[in-house]
Amino acid sequence: MTETTESVRSRSSLDGKTAVVTGASSGIGKAIAETFAADGADVVVCSRTLADVEGVADELAALPGDVEPVETDVTDRGDVDALAEATVEAFGGVDVLVNNAGGGAGLMPLDEVDGDLWDSVVDVNLTGVYNVTHAFADALRDGDASAVVNVASMAGEYGVEGMGPYSAAKGGVVSLTRTLARDWADDRVRVNAVSPGFVATEKLREAYGLERDLERATPDRTWGTPAEVADLVRFLASDAASFVDGQSVNVTGTPNTYETPDA
């Protein structure tokens, strides 16, 4: 039977859902929060710096969904447990979890990466995903067809010269995504990942320098935008993606071997 336009729109909508987005103070995380709230979802936006997500909440206040800022360090399990408890208490549960918090350490060969630097990069990019997902596990499994979307990276798919800790951590996120999808299949919790390539965020511009260098690194010589990543995350979070599970979807423009530009 052919679906009506209203039915299709209903399945793709996040209206009335509750979502948590980590690393939401800028870039991709902020764009995801804006896209969700514009679609009517209530969004808890998290960052290590409360003032940053308070600014995001103020900026998005006119959108249909409520935006609630919370100071959270994803590497601190006490912080994360408190976030989960506060979200469930305030909204009655959670429908969508987006693990976006992360960060790199610049470009350097592995022999120049000391143990502390390795630990810090893996802690925020991989262990942080575990911390947040573990804290929300009961709420997600108690929900009705909940969704988790992890923001990985093409660095985790291909490996990138000079980015050993980051590539390893993001590769771990992709593997964890596929494992969780199997673990929670019976609980009707879908778990997917997106793996962005070169996306025009301030952090990436600062990390790699001149825009012309980044454009040389992609075959179509363009940047992606945070909004383009957010649109895919929105789809994966919605009921329209009900048959998509355990996948890592690349957001890279023209396919590449993902070489870094000259530093």
BALOBA-1460 file (C-alpha; in Angstrom, 3 decimals):
// residues 263
<rec num="1" residu="m" x="0.000" y="0.000" z="0.000"/>
<rec num="2" residu="t" x="1.355" y="3.437" z="-0.939"/>
<rec num="3" residu="e" x="2.108" y="5.681" z="2.010"/>
<rec num="4" residu="t" x="0.451" y="9.057" z="2.227"/>
<rec num="5" residu="t" x="2.558" y="12.209" z="2.247"/>
<rec num="6" residu="e" x="1.432" y="12.826" z="5.817"/>
<rec num="7" residu="s" x="2.606" y="9.368" z="6.874"/>
<rec num="8" residu="v" x="6.025" y="9.870" z="5.305"/>
<rec num="9" residu="r" x="6.414" y="13.239" z="6.990"/>
<rec num="10" residu="s" x="5.352" y="11.782" z="10.330"/>
<rec num="11" residu="r" x="7.997" y="9.039" z="10.187"/>
<rec num="12" residu="s" x="10.742" y="11.493" z="9.298"/>
<rec num="13" residu="s" x="9.802" y="14.015" z="11.984"/>
<rec num="14" residu="l" x="11.435" y="14.386" z="15.393"/>
<rec num="15" residu="d" x="8.554" y="16.452" z="16.727"/>
<rec num="16" residu="g" x="7.826" y="15.566" z="20.350"/>
<rec num="17" residu="k" x="11.000" y="13.537" z="20.844"/>
<rec num="18" residu="t" x="13.697" y="14.203" z="23.418"/>
<rec num="19" residu="a" x="17.313" y="14.251" z="22.257"/>
<rec num="20" residu="v" x="20.684" y="14.649" z="23.944"/>
<rec num="21" residu="v" x="23.582" y="16.071" z="21.932"/>
<rec num="22" residu="t" x="27.093" y="16.151" z="23.395"/>
<rec num="23" residu="g" x="29.746" y="18.527" z="22.103"/>
<rec num="24" residu="a" x="26.967" y="20.923" z="21.097"/>
<rec num="25" residu="s" x="28.662" y="24.273" z="21.663"/>
<rec num="26" residu="s" x="29.775" y="24.763" z="18.055"/>
<rec num="27" residu="g" x="30.301" y="23.167" z="14.661"/>
<rec num="28" residu="i" x="28.591" y="19.864" z="13.902"/>
<rec num="29" residu="g" x="27.085" y="19.455" z="17.369"/>
<rec num="30" residu="k" x="25.482" y="22.889" z="17.303"/>
<rec num="31" residu="a" x="24.123" y="22.247" z="13.806"/>
<rec num="32" residu="i" x="22.591" y="18.953" z="14.973"/>
<rec num="33" residu="a" x="20.934" y="20.675" z="17.931"/>
<rec num="34" residu="e" x="19.536" y="23.386" z="15.658"/>
<rec num="35" residu="t" x="18.223" y="20.865" z="13.128"/>
<rec num="36" residu="f" x="16.548" y="18.796" z="15.839"/>
<rec num="37" residu="a" x="14.987" y="21.787" z="17.612"/>
<rec num="38" residu="a" x="13.750" y="23.201" z="14.299"/>
<rec num="39" residu="d" x="11.941" y="19.892" z="13.774"/>
<rec num="40" residu="g" x="10.223" y="20.143" z="17.152"/>
<rec num="41" residu="a" x="12.465" y="17.966" z="19.315"/>
<rec num="42" residu="d" x="13.379" y="18.984" z="22.843"/>
<rec num="43" residu="v" x="17.183" y="19.025" z="22.912"/>
<rec num="44" residu="v" x="19.616" y="18.814" z="25.821"/>
<rec num="45" residu="v" x="22.824" y="20.457" z="24.618"/>
<rec num="46" residu="c" x="26.011" y="19.542" z="26.455"/>
<rec num="47" residu="s" x="29.508" y="20.983" z="26.656"/>
<rec num="48" residu="r" x="32.327" y="21.238" z="29.182"/>
<rec num="49" residu="t" x="31.718" y="24.998" z="29.304"/>
<rec num="50" residu="l" x="28.216" y="25.950" z="30.429"/>
<rec num="51" residu="a" x="28.378" y="29.477" z="29.006"/>
<rec num="52" residu="d" x="28.965" y="28.079" z="25.521"/>
<rec num="53" residu="v" x="25.831" y="25.917" z="25.466"/>
<rec num="54" residu="e" x="23.837" y="28.625" z="27.224"/>
<rec num="55" residu="g" x="24.690" y="30.785" z="24.232"/>
<rec num="56" residu="v" x="23.491" y="28.039" z="21.893"/>
<rec num="57" residu="a" x="20.230" y="27.722" z="23.840"/>
<rec num="58" residu="d" x="19.670" y="31.487" z="23.638"/>
<rec num="59" residu="e" x="20.397" y="31.477" z="19.913"/>
<rec num="60" residu="l" x="17.933" y="28.657" z="19.251"/>
<rec num="61" residu="a" x="15.222" y="29.869" z="21.648"/>
<rec num="62" residu="a" x="12.798" y="30.835" z="18.848"/>
<rec num="63" residu="l" x="12.699" y="27.308" z="17.399"/>
<rec num="64" residu="p" x="9.766" y="24.967" z="18.125"/>
<rec num="65" residu="g" x="11.711" y="22.569" z="20.370"/>
<rec num="66" residu="d" x="13.001" y="23.473" z="23.814"/>
<rec num="67" residu="v" x="16.786" y="23.646" z="24.151"/>
<rec num="68" residu="e" x="18.237" y="22.923" z="27.587"/>
<rec num="69" residu="p" x="21.946" y="23.631" z="28.246"/>
<rec num="70" residu="v" x="23.871" y="21.351" z="30.601"/>
<rec num="71" residu="e" x="27.525" y="21.497" z="31.596"/>
<rec num="72" residu="t" x="28.948" y="18.008" z="31.040"/>
<rec num="73" residu="d" x="32.441" y="16.595" z="30.653"/>
<rec num="74" residu="v" x="31.988" y="13.277" z="28.844"/>
<rec num="75" residu="t" x="35.230" y="11.979" z="30.361"/>
<rec num="76" residu="d" x="33.792" y="12.418" z="33.878"/>
<rec num="77" residu="r" x="31.427" y="9.545" z="34.686"/>
<rec num="78" residu="g" x="29.927" y="11.446" z="37.598"/>
<rec num="79" residu="d" x="29.023" y="14.308" z="35.244"/>
<rec num="80" residu="v" x="27.549" y="11.929" z="32.712"/>
<rec num="81" residu="d" x="25.475" y="10.018" z="35.262"/>
<rec num="82" residu="a" x="24.103" y="13.325" z="36.552"/>
<rec num="83" residu="l" x="23.238" y="14.341" z="32.981"/>
<rec num="84" residu="a" x="21.277" y="11.138" z="32.423"/>
<rec num="85" residu="e" x="19.402" y="11.455" z="35.694"/>
<rec num="86" residu="a" x="18.526" y="15.111" z="35.070"/>
<rec num="87" residu="t" x="17.347" y="14.400" z="31.508"/>
<rec num="88" residu="v" x="15.056" y="11.555" z="32.553"/>
<rec num="89" residu="e" x="13.690" y="13.585" z="35.461"/>
<rec num="90" residu="a" x="13.005" y="16.641" z="33.294"/>
<rec num="91" residu="f" x="11.663" y="14.955" z="30.154"/>
<rec num="92" residu="g" x="10.577" y="11.508" z="31.323"/>
<rec num="93" residu="g" x="13.087" y="9.687" z="29.136"/>
<rec num="94" residu="v" x="15.228" y="10.055" z="26.043"/>
<rec num="95" residu="d" x="14.490" y="9.064" z="22.459"/>
<rec num="96" residu="v" x="17.706" y="10.063" z="20.695"/>
<rec num="97" residu="l" x="21.315" y="10.202" z="21.872"/>
<rec num="98" residu="v" x="23.961" y="11.861" z="19.705"/>
<rec num="99" residu="n" x="27.552" y="11.298" z="20.818"/>
<rec num="100" residu="n" x="29.365" y="14.159" z="19.131"/>
<rec num="101" residu="a" x="31.894" y="15.350" z="21.726"/>
<rec num="102" residu="g" x="35.478" y="14.854" z="20.571"/>
<rec num="103" residu="g" x="38.687" y="16.478" z="19.462"/>
<rec num="104" residu="g" x="42.103" y="15.820" z="17.993"/>
<rec num="105" residu="a" x="45.678" y="16.650" z="18.894"/>
<rec num="106" residu="g" x="47.066" y="18.045" z="15.672"/>
<rec num="107" residu="l" x="49.380" y="16.167" z="13.318"/>
<rec num="108" residu="m" x="52.364" y="14.224" z="14.609"/>
<rec num="109" residu="p" x="53.899" y="10.786" z="14.067"/>
<rec num="110" residu="l" x="53.073" y="8.150" z="16.656"/>
<rec num="111" residu="d" x="56.594" y="8.127" z="18.112"/>
<rec num="112" residu="e" x="56.072" y="11.757" z="19.155"/>
<rec num="113" residu="v" x="52.783" y="11.019" z="20.920"/>
<rec num="114" residu="d" x="53.348" y="10.528" z="24.629"/>
<rec num="115" residu="g" x="51.109" y="8.427" z="26.836"/>
<rec num="116" residu="d" x="49.261" y="11.371" z="28.344"/>
<rec num="117" residu="l" x="48.334" y="12.776" z="24.943"/>
<rec num="118" residu="w" x="47.220" y="9.361" z="23.714"/>
<rec num="119" residu="d" x="45.065" y="8.875" z="26.804"/>
<rec num="120" residu="s" x="43.437" y="12.306" z="26.527"/>
<rec num="121" residu="v" x="42.459" y="11.871" z="22.868"/>
<rec num="122" residu="v" x="41.133" y="8.338" z="23.321"/>
<rec num="123" residu="d" x="39.354" y="9.353" z="26.532"/>
<rec num="124" residu="v" x="37.210" y="12.064" z="24.959"/>
<rec num="125" residu="n" x="36.659" y="10.466" z="21.552"/>
<rec num="126" residu="l" x="36.076" y="6.820" z="22.467"/>
<rec num="127" residu="t" x="35.711" y="6.374" z="26.224"/>
<rec num="128" residu="g" x="33.403" y="9.409" z="26.270"/>
<rec num="129" residu="v" x="31.057" y="7.605" z="23.882"/>
<rec num="130" residu="y" x="31.050" y="4.611" z="26.205"/>
<rec num="131" residu="n" x="30.469" y="6.800" z="29.272"/>
<rec num="132" residu="v" x="27.470" y="8.636" z="27.846"/>
<rec num="133" residu="t" x="25.883" y="5.627" z="26.162"/>
<rec num="134" residu="h" x="26.307" y="3.505" z="29.291"/>
<rec num="135" residu="a" x="24.712" y="6.212" z="31.434"/>
<rec num="136" residu="f" x="21.667" y="6.437" z="29.123"/>
<rec num="137" residu="a" x="21.398" y="2.685" z="28.477"/>
<rec num="138" residu="d" x="18.376" y="2.040" z="30.684"/>
<rec num="139" residu="a" x="16.488" y="5.089" z="29.421"/>
<rec num="140" residu="l" x="17.157" y="4.188" z="25.797"/>
<rec num="141" residu="r" x="16.143" y="0.569" z="26.239"/>
<rec num="142" residu="d" x="12.991" y="1.597" z="28.115"/>
<rec num="143" residu="g" x="11.959" y="3.828" z="25.232"/>
<rec num="144" residu="d" x="9.941" y="3.053" z="22.142"/>
<rec num="145" residu="a" x="12.329" y="2.554" z="19.207"/>
<rec num="146" residu="s" x="15.140" y="4.778" z="20.481"/>
<rec num="147" residu="a" x="18.146" y="5.777" z="18.383"/>
<rec num="148" residu="v" x="21.832" y="6.431" z="19.031"/>
<rec num="149" residu="v" x="23.951" y="8.263" z="16.472"/>
<rec num="150" residu="n" x="27.701" y="8.408" z="17.049"/>
<rec num="151" residu="v" x="29.781" y="10.995" z="15.229"/>
<rec num="152" residu="a" x="32.907" y="9.148" z="14.097"/>
<rec num="153" residu="s" x="35.243" y="10.312" z="11.320"/>
<rec num="154" residu="m" x="36.730" y="9.253" z="8.029"/>
<rec num="155" residu="a" x="39.984" y="9.133" z="10.001"/>
<rec num="156" residu="g" x="38.535" y="6.123" z="11.768"/>
<rec num="157" residu="e" x="37.596" y="4.489" z="8.466"/>
<rec num="158" residu="y" x="40.885" y="4.927" z="6.614"/>
<rec num="159" residu="g" x="43.515" y="6.052" z="9.126"/>
<rec num="160" residu="v" x="45.228" y="9.385" z="8.612"/>
<rec num="161" residu="e" x="48.949" y="10.071" z="8.598"/>
<rec num="162" residu="g" x="49.972" y="11.915" z="11.742"/>
<rec num="163" residu="m" x="46.660" y="11.323" z="13.520"/>
<rec num="164" residu="g" x="47.258" y="8.010" z="15.278"/>
<rec num="165" residu="p" x="45.333" y="8.583" z="18.522"/>
<rec num="166" residu="y" x="42.372" y="10.241" z="16.796"/>
<rec num="167" residu="s" x="42.177" y="7.671" z="13.990"/>
<rec num="168" residu="a" x="42.363" y="4.799" z="16.473"/>
<rec num="169" residu="a" x="39.689" y="6.316" z="18.728"/>
<rec num="170" residu="k" x="37.285" y="7.041" z="15.884"/>
<rec num="171" residu="g" x="37.861" y="3.566" z="14.462"/>
<rec num="172" residu="g" x="36.861" y="2.293" z="17.874"/>
<rec num="173" residu="v" x="33.678" y="4.352" z="17.722"/>
<rec num="174" residu="v" x="32.735" y="2.701" z="14.414"/>
<rec num="175" residu="s" x="33.368" y="-0.763" z="15.865"/>
<rec num="176" residu="l" x="31.488" y="0.036" z="19.071"/>
<rec num="177" residu="t" x="28.562" y="1.302" z="17.001"/>
<rec num="178" residu="r" x="28.247" y="-2.004" z="15.156"/>
<rec num="179" residu="t" x="28.594" y="-4.007" z="18.372"/>
<rec num="180" residu="l" x="25.952" y="-1.995" z="20.230"/>
<rec num="181" residu="a" x="23.533" y="-2.394" z="17.334"/>
<rec num="182" residu="r" x="23.773" y="-6.164" z="17.793"/>
<rec num="183" residu="d" x="23.613" y="-5.959" z="21.591"/>
<rec num="184" residu="w" x="20.457" y="-3.835" z="21.592"/>
<rec num="185" residu="a" x="18.604" y="-5.190" z="18.560"/>
<rec num="186" residu="d" x="16.055" y="-7.001" z="20.742"/>
<rec num="187" residu="d" x="15.462" y="-3.780" z="22.683"/>
<rec num="188" residu="r" x="14.580" y="-1.869" z="19.509"/>
<rec num="189" residu="v" x="17.443" y="0.589" z="19.985"/>
<rec num="190" residu="r" x="19.100" y="1.420" z="16.677"/>
<rec num="191" residu="v" x="22.761" y="2.457" z="16.778"/>
<rec num="192" residu="n" x="24.431" y="4.088" z="13.779"/>
<rec num="193" residu="a" x="27.395" y="6.331" z="13.105"/>
<rec num="194" residu="v" x="28.252" y="9.086" z="10.671"/>
<rec num="195" residu="s" x="31.831" y="9.561" z="9.490"/>
<rec num="196" residu="p" x="32.390" y="13.126" z="8.278"/>
<rec num="197" residu="g" x="35.302" y="14.107" z="6.084"/>
<rec num="198" residu="f" x="36.509" y="17.696" z="5.774"/>
<rec num="199" residu="v" x="33.695" y="19.802" z="7.235"/>
<rec num="200" residu="a" x="33.919" y="23.577" z="7.500"/>
<rec num="201" residu="t" x="34.131" y="24.084" z="11.249"/>
<rec num="202" residu="e" x="36.336" y="26.590" z="13.005"/>
<rec num="203" residu="k" x="38.187" y="23.796" z="14.810"/>
<rec num="204" residu="l" x="39.147" y="22.132" z="11.535"/>
<rec num="205" residu="r" x="40.223" y="25.390" z="9.949"/>
<rec num="206" residu="e" x="42.426" y="26.108" z="12.953"/>
<rec num="207" residu="a" x="43.876" y="22.586" z="12.966"/>
<rec num="208" residu="y" x="44.848" y="22.509" z="9.285"/>
<rec num="209" residu="g" x="45.435" y="26.125" z="8.385"/>
<rec num="210" residu="l" x="44.722" y="27.553" z="4.974"/>
<rec num="211" residu="e" x="41.471" y="26.733" z="3.236"/>
<rec num="212" residu="r" x="43.224" y="26.184" z="-0.078"/>
<rec num="213" residu="d" x="45.199" y="23.304" z="1.460"/>
<rec num="214" residu="l" x="42.018" y="21.609" z="2.601"/>
<rec num="215" residu="e" x="40.428" y="22.078" z="-0.801"/>
<rec num="216" residu="r" x="43.388" y="20.301" z="-2.387"/>
<rec num="217" residu="a" x="42.756" y="17.348" z="-0.080"/>
<rec num="218" residu="t" x="39.317" y="16.563" z="-1.541"/>
<rec num="219" residu="p" x="38.712" y="15.460" z="-5.147"/>
<rec num="220" residu="d" x="35.764" y="17.822" z="-5.633"/>
<rec num="221" residu="r" x="37.720" y="20.639" z="-3.917"/>
<rec num="222" residu="t" x="34.897" y="21.585" z="-1.584"/>
<rec num="223" residu="w" x="34.197" y="21.587" z="2.120"/>
<rec num="224" residu="g" x="31.230" y="19.913" z="3.683"/>
<rec num="225" residu="t" x="29.073" y="21.949" z="6.043"/>
<rec num="226" residu="p" x="27.897" y="21.149" z="9.568"/>
<rec num="227" residu="a" x="24.302" y="21.404" z="8.332"/>
<rec num="228" residu="e" x="24.898" y="18.634" z="5.773"/>
<rec num="229" residu="v" x="26.112" y="16.311" z="8.524"/>
<rec num="230" residu="a" x="23.205" y="17.349" z="10.748"/>
<rec num="231" residu="d" x="20.664" y="16.476" z="8.058"/>
<rec num="232" residu="l" x="22.005" y="12.922" z="7.878"/>
<rec num="233" residu="v" x="22.025" y="12.596" z="11.679"/>
<rec num="234" residu="r" x="18.420" y="13.789" z="11.734"/>
<rec num="235" residu="f" x="17.438" y="11.074" z="9.256"/>
<rec num="236" residu="l" x="19.227" y="8.346" z="11.218"/>
<rec num="237" residu="a" x="17.566" y="9.549" z="14.429"/>
<rec num="238" residu="s" x="14.080" y="9.467" z="12.911"/>
<rec num="239" residu="d" x="11.662" y="6.605" z="12.360"/>
<rec num="240" residu="a" x="12.269" y="6.997" z="8.629"/>
<rec num="241" residu="a" x="15.543" y="5.132" z="9.242"/>
<rec num="242" residu="s" x="13.860" y="2.270" z="11.088"/>
<rec num="243" residu="f" x="15.583" y="-0.328" z="8.863"/>
<rec num="244" residu="v" x="19.036" y="1.251" z="9.181"/>
<rec num="245" residu="d" x="21.064" y="-0.183" z="12.052"/>
<rec num="246" residu="g" x="24.721" y="-0.855" z="12.817"/>
<rec num="247" residu="q" x="25.926" y="1.305" z="9.936"/>
<rec num="248" residu="s" x="28.629" y="3.928" z="9.583"/>
<rec num="249" residu="v" x="27.626" y="6.364" z="6.860"/>
<rec num="250" residu="n" x="30.333" y="8.477" z="5.235"/>
<rec num="251" residu="v" x="29.727" y="12.211" z="4.750"/>
<rec num="252" residu="t" x="32.639" y="13.109" z="2.524"/>
<rec num="253" residu="g" x="31.539" y="14.431" z="-0.842"/>
<rec num="254" residu="t" x="33.512" y="12.758" z="-3.602"/>
<rec num="255" residu="p" x="35.195" y="9.585" z="-2.225"/>
<rec num="256" residu="n" x="38.851" y="9.938" z="-1.368"/>
<rec num="257" residu="t" x="41.646" y="7.998" z="0.279"/>
<rec num="258" residu="y" x="41.405" y="10.750" z="2.914"/>
<rec num="259" residu="e" x="44.870" y="12.216" z="2.787"/>
<rec num="260" residu="t" x="45.578" y="15.169" z="5.015"/>
<rec num="261" residu="p" x="46.666" y="18.434" z="3.404"/>
<rec num="262" residu="d" x="50.242" y="19.574" z="3.781"/>
<rec num="263" residu="a" x="50.660" y="20.921" z="7.295"/>
